[in-house]
Amino acid sequence: MKKIFGFLIKFFAFIVVLSIVFSGAAYCGYLYITPSSVISLKGSPSIRYSVNSFNRVIKVETDESNMEISNMIEGLSLNNKNITEAVQRTLEGISTGGYVSQYNNSGFVLSISDTDEKKANDLMEKLKKDVQIYLDGKSEVENVKIETAVNVTQNSTE
């Protein structure tokens, strides 16, 4: 009887540990595939990045009016990249097409929609700094300003 009771305790403890591990893995998977922020790079072309809780790009949308840009963005393989790297790759891609130089003496607008204001502000500061450093290193780009906007929403995927 004691052997059966000991076996049952070990068996149920194993089931509890297994369910905790499975629940944790499922929750992390949910966080990875669910957008928590939407970052827009407004200009010509306008590009919209859906970003998960880990600041990884999970979806990229472009202005459908320019198929050349849409195809170029698809070719950059931005999914699962850090948002800073994705924006830099995008700027590099559109600069080879001559689009970035159109913004000399004008600028881009970076905007973030998120439910967490602190996270959105921190991410915006980092993005603005990194993008400005990237643009300053490009000779074909002069005096491009980056304007920023942070929108706090109930649901960041709106």
Summary of the structure (lengths in Angstrom):
residues: 158
radius of gyration: 21.9
end to end distance: 59.9
largest distance: 84.2
contacts: 456
relative contact order: 0.14
helix: 50%
strand: 22%
